[in-house]
Amino acid sequence: MFFGINLLYVLSIFSAMMFSFFLNDGVKAGYITRANKNVDILHYHLKLELNAEQKLIAGEVKIIAHKLVPEQRNIDLHFYGNMIVKKVTSQSTVLNFHHIKNILTVDVSDIEKDTIEFSVQYYGSPKKSGFNGFVFGEINNIPLIYNLSEPNYAPSWFPCDDDPEDKALLDIEITNDSSFVSVSNGRLVEIRNSGNKRTYHWKSNYPISTYLIAVYSSNYVSFTEKYKSITGEELPLEFYVLPNHLDAAKIDFAEHQDMLEAFENLFGEYPFIEDKYGVAEFLWNYGAMENQTITGIGYNLISGRNFARDILAHELAHHWWGNAIGPKTWKDIWLNEGFASYSEALYLEYKFGKSSLQSAMRSKFSENFRSSLYNPVNLFSETVYDKGAWVLHMLRNEIGDSNFFNSLRKYYELYKYKNASTEDFKAVCESVSNKNLDRFFDDWVYNDKGIIRCEYSFDNLNKTLSITQINEEFDNFHFNLDLRIIYSDGSSEVKTFRIEESRVSFDLNTSKKIKEIIPDADGKLLALFLVKGEQQ
């Protein structure tokens, strides 16, 4: 997910206070129950009939579930209480169920098989949930139906095991008035007409978490492109927008070819090559959402002026970081958002060079990050996004470029179509770099220590540099520091020192007269360096 603010694309992430009511809903104790963990959902076949005028859903979901614990007698599904369950059946047999608050419990005690197929028929008007939930919207007298389910609002419109770790295959059929184009995850396998109704059947060839399942239905116009992957496979690119945005969207979306090339070369082949990559316009105008294979982008962000480059790069990058590799729990959300935010900068570096990377990272700099990256107080804070990007940037400095990018590629290959934790990622980086990263992850991921703050002074007579960390509330950080030394004769060089203590001095080992010293001139650290005596 990416947050933007206005049509001028002044980029920012909403503050922790602004979204304080989204604090860790997905990780509240008891939300994921033992009954959820005892069952693996293998497949959803979701059939939705949408009534835009009455704002109603009539739905049926056929579920194939495997009991991981043979004696499990009930299957718990998350499903909001405002939706009405008509009946639950398995092979024509009616199953007992109870729907209390936001949990639908299905009694499967009479089914002897470990793998169970059952269907839930339901209806109702979804209530607004989270950032949006499921919305029957309208703009300029054009209906536009869509959802935004992150982190745990998929149950506001269909019954599911809303555990991000329980990925399943998906078929989804969306029926609406024949004037509507209905779009979802995967590839379009069929369009059926019946009277004044039209059904679009989409199929995902790869497992998907419930929060990434998408519905977009409106009077869309579309255009397509083809992209050839690094392995020579052809990937369809599909774009769905309202008619008045067609020309602007063709300009704004044209850079996807370059973005795909960059990310494939940096991370590995696009993970959903047998499906598609697409973008659909929706009415959540605070940014975009990385629904698997079909990103949603806010109506007000399509301009024809390429203002949404970073947003589009961010959402595409999520298809590696968040979609292909999902978080084991929402405590690990920085593995989604921090990675996608850093990928924005990596794309600019790939296309335009090192100075563009540095500029992008400066735009993400803050002295006031709050909370730890792991298990953050607010899932969608500036800390998760921008500090997350900075931590990856510093990890790159800690282990070196080759080890860093090899770690990303190995991590992707090991956990593609699965779920990973922060410790899983750390273990990969340690394996590739052959370096213990306990202190790095303690400093930057597991603890809230703010940023590096240092004072420094230079003794030109003795050619020594003294550095003092002034993080009074915390233990000192440990990091590699590049010093750019500019000599009076106009030459310069960069020397790298390891900082392990709160107070250190270094012999610069030069006979030349030094004109200036610039700590961290290339912006590799989330740090402030102040000449001793300089006011903060």
Secondary structure, 3 states (H helix, E strand, C coil): CEECCCCCCCCCCCCCCCCHHHCCHHHCCCCCCHHHHCEEEEEEEEEEEEECCCCEEEEEEEEEEEECCCCCCEEEEECCCCCEEEEEEECCEECCEEEECCEEEEECCCCCCCEEEEEEEEEECCCCECCEEEEEEEECCEEEEEEECCCCCHHHCCCECCCCCCCEEEEEEEEEECCCEEECCCEEEEEEEECCEEEEEEEEEEEECHHHCCCEEECCEEEEEEEECCCCCEEEEEEEECHHHHHHHHHHCCCHHHHHHHHHHHHCCCCCCCCCEEEEEECCCCEEECCCCEEEEEHHHCCCCCCCHHHHHHHHHCCCECCCEEECCHHHCHHHHHHHHHHHHHHHHHHHCHHHHHHHHHHCCCCCCCCCCCCCCCCCCHHHHHHHHHHHHHHHHHHCHHHHHHHHHHHHHHHCCEEECHHHHHHHHHHHHCCCCHHHHHHHHHCCCCCEEEEEEEECCCCEEEEEECCCCCCCCCEEEEEEEEECCCCEEEEEEEECCCEEEEECCCCCCEEEEEECCCCCCCEEEEECCCCC
